Every structure is written in structure tokens, then in C-alpha cells.
């Protein structure tokens, strides 16, 4: 879908016009993918608007940068304030927020240490991410997720998403909404940009972080909500074929939110409809982000915006 722009982008401590947020073609990030980033959603509630799990996202951004020896000149609270500043300055909600830190214009060559670190934060309207009305039709990708000790899966790094692009393009060309990758051992890993959950016999299963998956913020939220609802949760390595015989399956992610899977490799998941456990978690999640349930875990950071469209 085409990107809707807003007026301002935050860059290294100040707001600049959207159209002025440019980088040099010889920036290190363009040649070597040296970036880390986040995706965050701002939701509207009856009393205004709030950013979902802002602190956790900014902490993960700093951790991703630390893994790649990319020290950021801002701490978590400064980055939180920067996100609030740009969202309020643009005055648009609901919206998607994209903080990104990258190696800029410095020396050319693989070694990035003498290239400066740039930090930008943008926000813009963005709707449904995984296509498919009535559930997503997905496939098992021919591309595996990254093997351990090749590239760090716990870092949300731009270079990792070259692998994601291969997964998503292959799925799209073959008529699917999304692809699911296996890990190096042939077990289920995740989608190109989503964590994966499976329901079988009333128990919720998900792939552990050791299986080359990102430590998703929405993934963690669903685990918290599941335990709150008394749903049994198991994190373990999951075989591919479990997707063909499970009762329910769904993706989670900031962009995907909670998206149920209708079919995998043209095999229907259950009856193809959103099942009772997925439905309960979907409702619990959206009740919190839309302000219809108490924010008992302090996941919402209020912001003041001019154009709030109440969900």
C-alpha cells in the first residue's frame, strides 16, 4: 500500500520536515545494511490516543544497537520522549511509528566503527498488514530463518529482513498472504515479520526464542494475556506438520497485531474460521489497546493528538 506521509520526522534531537529527511548514497547503511529499527503502533481510545508498549520497544532498539556495537547517543527515556514529540507534532492517530538507527556517511568498507550513528523517528497512518479477509492463507517458505551464530535473531536489524523479503516475495508470487520459515533444524520459526502461535487441544503453543525468532513485543503481550485468561501455554520446538493438524493458528506482531491463519499450504486450519482461543486473545488484546479494558500492565503511553479516530 502507498505510504501516507506526515509533516515531521525526528532526527538526532530535533524535528525536520518529512521531505528533508535524506541520507547520502554513500552512507554505510545503504551498502551493508547496518541499521536497527522498531515498529510501534499508536492506538486511539475513547479518551484520546496512546502508544502501545513504548518503553519495551525503545529498550529493544537500544539492545539491538548494542548487539551490533552501535552505541546510541540517547537512553530509553530520551527515545520515549522523542517518539511522543513526533507523534504529537504530527497530530495523527491511529498511526505506526518507525524509529531507526543506522550507520551514516563515513568510511566505506565493511568495518562500520568510523561511520556516524544517525537516529530518525517517523510516524504515519498504516492499516492492516497481512492481507486476507476472513483469515490469512499462508505457506511454508522454501527459505529458512537464520541459523544460530550467523546473524543475531534477537536484534531487530535491517539486514535480517533481506531474509524476510525472500520469504514474503515467494509467498506473494505463489498467491499466499505470507510465508512461514523453518529454522536450521527444520522446526517452525516465524513469518517474515510475525511470531507464530498454534492451538491444539486447548493449549497454546509457540516457538521459543532459541529457534531463531525475534523476541516480539506483541508475542510477549499475548503470552501475558493468555496466562491472565487461564490458557495453558507451552514454548517448545514445533514440527512443521503440527500446522496441518492444529485447531487454530495465528500470527502476532506490531504490524500484524493478531491475525488468524485460515490455511497453511492450502490445508485448512480447523474450519478456517477464527477459533475460540484466538478469538479470546484477539478480543483481550484489542480491548486493552482500544481502551475498553483496564491497562493493568501499564502498556499504554498517552499522547495528545489533533486527529484521533476512535476505534
Secondary structure as UniProt FT lines:
FT   STRAND          8..11
FT   TURN            12..13
FT   STRAND          14..17
FT   HELIX           18..20
FT   TURN            25..26
FT   HELIX           28..32
FT   STRAND          35..37
FT   STRAND          40..45
FT   TURN            46..47
FT   STRAND          48..52
FT   HELIX           54..67
FT   TURN            68..69
FT   HELIX           76..90
FT   STRAND          92..93
FT   STRAND          95..103
FT   TURN            113..114
FT   STRAND          117..124
FT   TURN            133..134
FT   STRAND          136..140
FT   TURN            148..150
FT   TURN            153..154
FT   HELIX           158..160
FT   HELIX           161..173
FT   TURN            174..175
FT   STRAND          178..182
FT   TURN            184..185
FT   STRAND          187..191
FT   STRAND          195..200
FT   TURN            201..202
FT   STRAND          203..206
FT   HELIX           209..211
FT   HELIX           217..228
FT   TURN            229..230
FT   STRAND          232..235
FT   TURN            240..241
FT   HELIX           242..245
FT   STRAND          248..253
FT   TURN            254..256
FT   STRAND          257..264
FT   TURN            265..266
FT   STRAND          267..268
FT   TURN            270..271
FT   HELIX           276..289
FT   TURN            290..291
FT   TURN            296..297
FT   STRAND          300..303
FT   STRAND          307..308
//
